Structure formats: C-alpha cells, structure tokens
C-alpha cells in the first residue's frame, strides 16, 4: 500500500510538470482564453466514472452532497488558479499556493478534523515557508495577484477538507465518483451563458490540431496528478498533502528556469541575483520539509 506522503509526492511532481506546460499554452493565442481552458479541465473529469465497477456504493445523501460540492469547489478554485498563472510568472504566482494553501487548509481543518496538521509540524512549516519564500522573491502587484491566490487557496483548502470528511466515512471510489460528477456538472454550467458558450466552441474550433493534442495530453497528465492528490487525501492529513504541493513549485522553478534559458520564445522569467537566491532557498526549504516528513513517516495518517 502506498502512503499518503508518497502519493502526494508523485501527484505534485506530475502537476508541476503540467503547470509549466500550461504556462506555455496560456501564452499562445489559440489556447489563451481562460473560460474554454477551465471548461475542458472540468469536462475531462467525467472519465472518473470508469471507477464505478471497482467498489462504488451509493453513499448517504449528506456525504454525496459534500463530495459533489468539493468537485464544484475544485473547478472554481482552478479558475482563479489558472488566472493567476496566466497573469504573471509561473514560479512566483503559483509558488504562493505552496505557502498560503497549506496554512489556509490547516485553518479550515481546525474546527472540522481531529488532526488539522498531523504530527509533523516542523516538516509542514518548512514546506509552507518554502512556498512563501518563492512568492516573495520579487516585488509583485499584490493587489492584483493576492485576491486570486487567496480565493484559489481557500477553495482548494475547503475542497480537501470536505474530501477528507467523506473519505473518513465511505470508501475512496464512492467518494471520488461524486467528486468528479461535481467537477463535470460545474464545467457544463459554464455553457449556460451564451457568451461563454460561444467562446468555448469558437476557441476549440480555431485551435490548431497540434495545440489540441498537447492541451489534451497535458490535461490527462494533470488529471492523473489530481487523482493521486485525492487518493493521498484519503490516506493522509489534508494540510500535509497540501504542504507537499511545494514540490510542484520546485518543479515549476526548474522548468521555468530551463525554458527561460533555452527556449525564451515560449516564456521568460527573471532568474538573476536576489531572485535566484531566494527561489533556490525556497526550493531547499520545500525539499528539507519533504525529507523530514518522510523520515518521520507522518504523511500516511
């Protein structure tokens, strides 16, 4: 059996890779629109229903509603998450989630879960501090960025806690199926406003086949990562799983650096002087926290 910490590690590595490529795609004209981007992100979640033959049992209405709501929150939080990614530097805007995300998740967990943080407080603190360090590496337009980040962090935090409540009472497949239904129905709701519906279909029609292929491939990669995150939450404390998300920002940092250096036509970020030092320090804190949590074995609760 894989521990929650190992699952979270694999998940955030995959999501980190997908986010780097998302930044590339969101810089391109044919895949720049945010509403179509989020729509297909949610629509593809319907494939989660393939798990029905593997242990699905109709849960009580209250738990089904909680899991469904968590799925809706996932789509709403994703909108603000990708909006932040589109508006600034990948390694900074998204690194903030590595700091704010775990803290907000822990705060939401306090009145709802028995173990809001788990036992490895030091590992949790180091990984969260790494995310904050990378975020504050440069002077940023905080008034523009922070609202998106806080809404995304709050949405993902509440989503994770609701999932944990559900998984504490029913099996993983039964909870996950209702979660994917919530995400899928949320994406379908985006088709209701005529302007959004036209935008979704127009962008999809105009996109080049190559762009469509890489977008769908990247969505599958992110989907596998998201599935592993949910599976990790079923086995570990949500705030610990969220704190491991700092690892995705290490991946983003490395990917953004390589692209800025060798393929700047895709996108370019600043990796000079103080910025590079602080981002490197943040990366070290994340890795140290992850190693500490792994050695203590506290991620599998």
C-alpha positions as CSV (number, residue, x, y, z in Angstrom):
1,X,0.0,0.0,0.0
2,X,1.4,3.4,-1.0
3,X,1.5,6.0,1.8
4,X,-0.3,9.3,1.6
5,X,3.0,11.2,1.5
6,X,4.4,9.1,-1.4
7,X,1.2,9.5,-3.4
8,X,1.2,13.3,-2.7
9,X,4.8,13.5,-3.9
10,X,4.1,11.7,-7.1
11,X,1.0,13.8,-7.6
12,X,2.6,17.2,-7.2
13,X,5.5,16.2,-9.4
14,X,3.1,15.4,-12.3
15,X,1.0,18.6,-11.6
16,X,4.2,20.7,-11.5
17,X,5.2,19.4,-15.0
18,X,1.7,20.1,-16.3
19,X,1.6,23.6,-14.9
20,X,4.9,24.5,-16.7
21,X,3.3,23.4,-19.9
22,X,0.0,25.2,-19.0
23,X,2.0,28.4,-18.8
24,X,3.4,27.8,-22.3
25,X,-0.1,27.1,-23.6
26,X,-1.6,30.2,-21.9
27,X,0.9,32.3,-23.7
28,X,-0.3,31.1,-27.1
29,X,-3.1,32.9,-28.9
30,X,-5.1,29.7,-29.7
31,X,-5.1,28.5,-26.1
32,X,-5.1,31.8,-24.2
33,X,-8.8,32.1,-23.3
34,X,-9.4,31.1,-19.7
35,X,-13.0,30.0,-19.8
36,X,-12.5,27.4,-22.5
37,X,-9.4,26.2,-20.7
38,X,-11.2,25.7,-17.4
39,X,-14.2,24.1,-19.2
40,X,-12.2,21.3,-20.7
41,X,-10.4,20.9,-17.5
42,X,-13.7,20.0,-15.8
43,X,-15.3,18.2,-18.7
44,X,-12.5,15.6,-18.9
45,X,-13.2,14.7,-15.2
46,X,-16.2,12.6,-16.4
47,X,-13.7,9.8,-17.0
48,X,-13.6,9.3,-13.3
49,X,-16.8,7.4,-13.7
50,X,-14.8,4.4,-15.0
51,X,-14.1,3.6,-11.4
52,X,-17.8,2.7,-10.7
53,X,-17.2,-1.0,-11.2
54,X,-14.4,-1.0,-8.7
55,X,-16.2,-0.7,-5.4
56,X,-18.8,2.1,-5.9
57,X,-21.7,2.0,-3.4
58,X,-24.3,4.8,-3.2
59,X,-23.3,6.9,-0.2
60,X,-25.7,8.7,2.2
61,X,-27.1,11.9,0.7
62,X,-25.1,14.1,3.1
63,X,-21.8,12.6,2.0
64,X,-22.7,12.6,-1.6
65,X,-23.6,16.3,-1.4
66,X,-20.3,17.1,0.4
67,X,-18.3,15.2,-2.3
68,X,-20.3,16.8,-5.1
69,X,-19.7,20.3,-3.5
70,X,-15.9,19.5,-3.3
71,X,-15.9,18.8,-7.0
72,X,-17.6,22.2,-7.7
73,X,-15.0,23.9,-5.5
74,X,-12.2,22.3,-7.4
75,X,-13.4,23.9,-10.7
76,X,-14.0,27.3,-9.1
77,X,-10.6,27.3,-7.4
78,X,-9.0,26.1,-10.6
79,X,-10.4,29.1,-12.5
80,X,-8.6,31.5,-10.1
81,X,-5.5,29.3,-10.0
82,X,-5.1,29.4,-13.8
83,X,-6.0,33.1,-13.8
84,X,-3.0,33.7,-11.5
85,X,-0.8,31.5,-13.7
86,X,-1.8,33.4,-16.8
87,X,-1.3,36.9,-15.3
88,X,2.3,36.5,-14.0
89,X,5.4,34.5,-13.6
90,X,4.7,30.8,-13.2
91,X,7.3,30.2,-10.5
92,X,6.0,33.0,-8.3
93,X,2.2,33.3,-8.6
94,X,1.9,29.5,-8.2
95,X,4.6,29.2,-5.6
96,X,2.4,31.4,-3.4
97,X,-0.1,28.5,-3.2
98,X,2.7,26.4,-1.7
99,X,2.6,28.9,1.2
100,X,-1.0,30.0,1.5
101,X,-2.5,26.7,0.5
102,X,-1.3,24.6,3.5
103,X,-1.9,27.3,6.0
104,X,-5.5,28.0,4.9
105,X,-6.2,24.3,4.6
106,X,-4.9,23.9,8.2
107,X,-7.1,26.7,9.4
108,X,-10.2,25.2,7.8
109,X,-9.3,21.8,9.2
110,X,-9.2,23.0,12.8
111,X,-13.0,23.0,13.5
112,X,-13.7,20.1,11.2
113,X,-10.9,17.5,11.6
114,X,-9.3,15.8,14.6
115,X,-5.8,16.3,13.2
116,X,-5.6,19.6,11.3
117,X,-1.9,19.4,10.6
118,X,-0.9,15.9,11.7
119,X,2.1,15.3,13.9
120,X,5.0,16.5,11.8
121,X,4.6,20.3,12.4
122,X,8.2,21.1,11.5
123,X,8.0,19.4,8.1
124,X,4.7,21.2,7.5
125,X,6.2,24.5,8.5
126,X,9.3,24.1,6.3
127,X,7.3,23.2,3.2
128,X,4.9,26.1,3.7
129,X,7.8,28.5,4.3
130,X,9.4,27.4,1.1
131,X,6.3,28.4,-0.8
132,X,6.2,31.8,0.8
133,X,9.9,32.4,0.2
134,X,9.5,31.8,-3.5
135,X,6.4,34.0,-3.6
136,X,8.2,37.0,-2.0
137,X,11.3,36.6,-4.2
138,X,10.3,39.8,-6.1
139,X,8.2,42.9,-5.9
140,X,4.8,41.9,-7.3
141,X,1.4,43.7,-7.9
142,X,0.0,42.2,-4.7
143,X,-3.4,43.9,-5.1
144,X,-3.9,42.2,-8.4
145,X,-2.4,38.8,-7.5
146,X,-3.4,38.1,-3.9
147,X,-7.2,38.0,-4.3
148,X,-6.9,35.3,-7.0
149,X,-4.4,33.3,-4.9
150,X,-6.4,33.6,-1.7
151,X,-9.6,32.5,-3.4
152,X,-7.9,29.6,-5.1
153,X,-6.1,28.6,-1.8
154,X,-9.4,28.8,0.1
155,X,-11.3,26.9,-2.5
156,X,-8.7,24.1,-2.7
157,X,-8.4,24.0,1.1
158,X,-12.1,23.6,1.8
159,X,-12.3,21.1,-1.1
160,X,-9.6,19.0,0.5
161,X,-11.2,19.1,4.0
162,X,-14.6,18.1,2.6
163,X,-13.0,15.2,0.7
164,X,-11.3,14.0,3.9
165,X,-14.6,14.1,5.8
166,X,-16.2,12.0,3.1
167,X,-13.3,9.5,2.9
168,X,-13.3,9.1,6.7
169,X,-16.8,7.6,6.3
170,X,-17.0,5.9,2.9
171,X,-14.6,4.1,0.6
172,X,-12.5,6.0,-1.9
173,X,-14.3,5.1,-5.1
174,X,-17.7,6.0,-3.8
175,X,-16.5,9.5,-2.7
176,X,-14.4,10.1,-5.8
177,X,-17.2,9.3,-8.3
178,X,-19.4,12.0,-6.7
179,X,-16.4,14.4,-6.6
180,X,-15.9,14.0,-10.4
181,X,-19.6,14.5,-11.0
182,X,-19.4,17.8,-9.2
183,X,-16.5,19.0,-11.3
184,X,-18.2,17.8,-14.5
185,X,-21.5,19.5,-13.8
186,X,-19.6,22.7,-12.9
187,X,-18.0,22.6,-16.3
188,X,-21.3,22.1,-18.0
189,X,-22.7,25.1,-16.2
190,X,-20.1,27.2,-18.0
191,X,-22.1,26.5,-21.2
192,X,-25.1,28.3,-19.9
193,X,-24.1,32.0,-20.5
194,X,-24.2,32.4,-24.3
195,X,-21.0,34.5,-24.5
196,X,-19.1,31.8,-22.6
197,X,-20.6,29.0,-24.7
198,X,-19.7,30.7,-28.0
199,X,-16.2,31.4,-26.6
200,X,-15.7,27.7,-25.7
201,X,-16.7,26.4,-29.0
202,X,-15.0,29.1,-31.1
203,X,-11.7,28.6,-29.4
204,X,-12.0,24.8,-29.7
205,X,-12.7,25.1,-33.4
206,X,-9.9,27.6,-34.2
207,X,-7.2,25.8,-32.2
208,X,-4.6,24.0,-34.3
209,X,-4.6,20.2,-34.1
210,X,-1.1,20.3,-32.6
211,X,-2.3,22.7,-29.8
212,X,-5.4,20.5,-29.2
213,X,-3.2,17.4,-28.9
214,X,-0.8,19.0,-26.4
215,X,-3.6,20.5,-24.4
216,X,-5.4,17.2,-24.0
217,X,-2.2,15.4,-23.3
218,X,-1.4,17.9,-20.6
219,X,-5.0,17.6,-19.2
220,X,-4.5,13.9,-18.9
221,X,-1.2,14.4,-17.1
222,X,-2.8,16.9,-14.7
223,X,-5.8,14.6,-14.3
224,X,-3.6,11.7,-13.2
225,X,-1.9,14.1,-10.7
226,X,-5.2,15.4,-9.4
227,X,-6.5,11.8,-8.9
228,X,-3.4,10.9,-6.9
229,X,-3.9,14.1,-4.8
230,X,-7.4,12.9,-3.9
231,X,-6.2,9.4,-3.2
232,X,-3.4,10.9,-1.0
233,X,-6.1,12.9,1.0
234,X,-8.0,9.7,1.6
235,X,-4.9,8.4,3.4
236,X,-3.3,11.5,4.9
237,X,-4.0,14.8,6.7
238,X,-5.2,17.3,4.0
239,X,-2.8,20.1,5.2
240,X,0.2,17.7,4.9
241,X,-0.9,16.7,1.4
242,X,-1.3,20.4,0.6
243,X,2.1,21.3,2.1
244,X,3.8,18.8,-0.2
245,X,2.4,20.9,-3.1
246,X,5.6,22.9,-2.5
247,X,7.2,20.2,-4.5
248,X,5.3,21.2,-7.6
249,X,6.7,24.7,-7.3
250,X,10.2,23.2,-7.2
251,X,9.3,21.5,-10.5
252,X,7.9,24.8,-11.8
253,X,11.0,26.6,-10.7
254,X,13.3,24.1,-12.5
255,X,11.1,24.0,-15.6
256,X,10.7,27.8,-15.8
257,X,14.5,28.2,-15.5
258,X,15.2,25.8,-18.3
259,X,12.6,27.3,-20.6
260,X,13.8,30.9,-19.9
261,X,17.4,29.8,-20.6
262,X,16.9,27.5,-23.6
263,X,13.5,28.4,-25.1
264,X,12.7,32.0,-24.1
265,X,10.3,32.4,-27.0
266,X,7.8,30.2,-25.0
267,X,8.0,32.4,-21.9
268,X,10.7,34.1,-19.9
269,X,11.2,34.7,-16.2
270,X,13.7,36.6,-14.1
271,X,16.4,34.3,-12.5
272,X,19.1,36.8,-11.6
273,X,20.7,37.9,-8.4
274,X,18.5,38.1,-5.4
275,X,15.5,36.4,-7.1
276,X,17.6,33.3,-7.9
277,X,18.9,33.2,-4.4
278,X,15.5,33.4,-2.7
279,X,13.9,30.9,-5.1
280,X,16.8,28.5,-4.5
281,X,16.4,28.9,-0.7
282,X,12.6,28.3,-1.0
283,X,13.3,25.2,-3.0
284,X,15.7,24.0,-0.3
285,X,13.1,24.5,2.4
286,X,10.5,22.5,0.5
287,X,12.9,19.6,-0.1
288,X,14.0,19.7,3.6
289,X,10.4,19.7,4.8
290,X,9.5,16.8,2.5
291,X,12.5,14.7,3.6
292,X,11.7,15.4,7.3
293,X,8.1,14.4,6.8
294,X,9.2,11.3,5.0
295,X,11.7,10.3,7.7
296,X,9.1,10.8,10.4
297,X,6.5,8.9,8.4
298,X,3.7,11.2,9.3
299,X,2.2,11.5,5.9
300,X,0.3,8.3,6.0
301,X,-2.4,9.2,8.5
